[in-house]
């Protein structure tokens, strides 16, 4: 979350991925859904990362 709040959910990430895809969310990793509008850059290192507008780095799975 933008405000660093944690959210406990009862559904699988796959269910949220399906529901949020129409709203520009993409699954970049087994544990991460990202709003495409919040992506600042893609960084290719040993693996890939997306850098969000707030400078947070999120790992990108090799298969993504």
Rosetta silent file (secondary structure, phi, psi, omega in degrees, C-alpha in Angstrom):
SEQUENCE: XXXXXXXXXXXXXXXXXXXXXXXXXXXXXXXXXXXXXXXXXXXXXXXXXXXXXXXXXXXXXXXX
SCORE:     score description
SCORE:     0.000 S_00000001
   1 L     0.000  153.169 -179.014    0.000    0.000    0.000 S_00000001
   2 L   -60.423  -33.655 -177.191    1.162    3.543   -0.595 S_00000001
   3 L   -94.030   17.484  179.962    1.062    4.381    3.107 S_00000001
   4 L    64.253   15.742  177.564    3.042    1.223    4.065 S_00000001
   5 L   -74.198  139.035  174.455   -0.079   -0.241    5.659 S_00000001
   6 L   -92.836  147.330 -179.972   -0.244   -4.035    5.713 S_00000001
   7 L  -129.272  125.852  176.497   -3.459   -5.749    4.742 S_00000001
   8 L   -90.566  124.363 -176.380   -4.419   -9.258    5.789 S_00000001
   9 L  -119.070  155.564 -178.625   -6.469  -10.920    3.066 S_00000001
  10 L  -106.589   -6.297  178.541   -8.474  -14.138    2.943 S_00000001
  11 L  -101.308  164.382  176.960   -8.384  -14.648   -0.813 S_00000001
  12 L   -78.388  158.550  177.682   -5.490  -15.852   -2.909 S_00000001
  13 H   -63.177  -30.791  177.763   -3.334  -13.404   -4.816 S_00000001
  14 H   -62.249  -38.755  178.038   -4.538  -15.131   -7.994 S_00000001
  15 H   -65.860  -41.629  177.415   -8.122  -14.120   -7.158 S_00000001
  16 H   -68.151  -38.068  177.266   -7.055  -10.507   -6.636 S_00000001
  17 H   -58.115  -46.081  179.980   -5.003  -10.602   -9.832 S_00000001
  18 H   -62.782  -42.035 -178.156   -8.077  -11.668  -11.780 S_00000001
  19 H   -72.340  -32.285 -173.398  -10.245   -8.984  -10.168 S_00000001
  20 H   -96.778   -9.387  179.678   -7.711   -6.154  -10.520 S_00000001
  21 H   -53.755  -42.351  178.390   -6.404   -6.803  -14.053 S_00000001
  22 H   -64.481  -13.583 -178.472   -9.016   -4.455  -15.595 S_00000001
  23 H  -105.057   27.483  175.404   -7.689   -1.706  -13.294 S_00000001
  24 L    70.379   25.059  174.115   -4.104   -1.815  -14.644 S_00000001
  25 E   -94.774  139.547  177.578   -2.675   -4.189  -12.052 S_00000001
  26 E  -129.461  150.075  177.094   -0.137   -6.764  -13.202 S_00000001
  27 E   -92.085  116.074 -177.842    1.475   -9.663  -11.399 S_00000001
  28 E  -103.283  -12.146 -175.841    5.223   -9.195  -11.513 S_00000001
  29 E  -159.569  163.250  179.564    6.181  -11.827   -8.955 S_00000001
  30 L   -55.133  -29.900 -175.204    4.653  -14.692   -6.994 S_00000001
  31 L  -112.258    7.819 -172.145    4.066  -12.298   -4.100 S_00000001
  32 E  -138.084  128.209  166.262    3.446   -8.956   -5.826 S_00000001
  33 E  -109.270  137.090 -176.388    0.678   -7.243   -7.776 S_00000001
  34 E  -130.475  137.316  173.553    1.598   -3.789   -9.028 S_00000001
  35 E   -76.482  121.171 -177.259   -0.473   -0.945  -10.416 S_00000001
  36 H   -59.880  -27.599  179.516    1.098   -0.106  -13.785 S_00000001
  37 H   -70.565  -13.859 -179.034    0.344    3.579  -13.225 S_00000001
  38 H   -99.459   -0.293 -178.620    2.730    3.527  -10.237 S_00000001
  39 E   -82.916  127.102  178.601    5.731    2.104  -12.132 S_00000001
  40 E   -92.384  -42.669 -176.062    8.569    4.560  -12.636 S_00000001
  41 E  -160.827  160.714  170.483   11.104    2.258  -14.327 S_00000001
  42 E  -107.927  129.556 -178.183   12.180   -1.293  -15.018 S_00000001
  43 E  -115.934  121.956  179.470   15.649   -2.116  -13.749 S_00000001
  44 E  -100.095  115.524  175.640   17.477   -5.126  -15.151 S_00000001
  45 L  -125.796 -138.549  175.096   20.117   -6.533  -12.785 S_00000001
  46 L   -56.120  -45.275  169.348   20.722  -10.175  -11.802 S_00000001
  47 L  -122.593 -178.807  179.250   16.956  -10.375  -11.895 S_00000001
  48 E   -96.449  157.997  175.309   14.575   -7.603  -12.821 S_00000001
  49 E  -138.318  148.419  165.863   12.965   -4.999  -10.594 S_00000001
  50 E  -105.083  137.231  175.387   10.272   -2.429  -11.096 S_00000001
  51 E  -101.580  124.998  179.698   10.846    0.872   -9.389 S_00000001
  52 E   -83.952  168.317 -178.611    7.654    2.506   -8.193 S_00000001
  53 L   -57.960  -29.728  179.107    7.031    6.238   -8.136 S_00000001
  54 L   -88.428   12.759  177.071    7.889    6.284   -4.413 S_00000001
  55 L    76.741    5.609  175.187   11.271    4.626   -5.249 S_00000001
  56 L   -67.529  138.459  176.198   10.248    1.227   -3.808 S_00000001
  57 E  -103.087  128.327  178.660   11.888   -1.688   -5.644 S_00000001
  58 E  -116.820  127.995  179.478    9.734   -4.729   -6.361 S_00000001
  59 E   -68.156  147.192  176.582   11.357   -7.899   -7.702 S_00000001
  60 E  -113.805  128.814  179.685   10.161   -9.219  -11.054 S_00000001
  61 L   -65.132  147.106  179.631   10.114  -12.979  -11.577 S_00000001
  62 L   -57.897  -33.307 -179.256   12.277  -14.262  -14.426 S_00000001
  63 L   -75.286  -10.535 -178.790    9.169  -15.761  -16.036 S_00000001
  64 L   -98.077    0.000    0.000    7.461  -12.340  -16.084 S_00000001
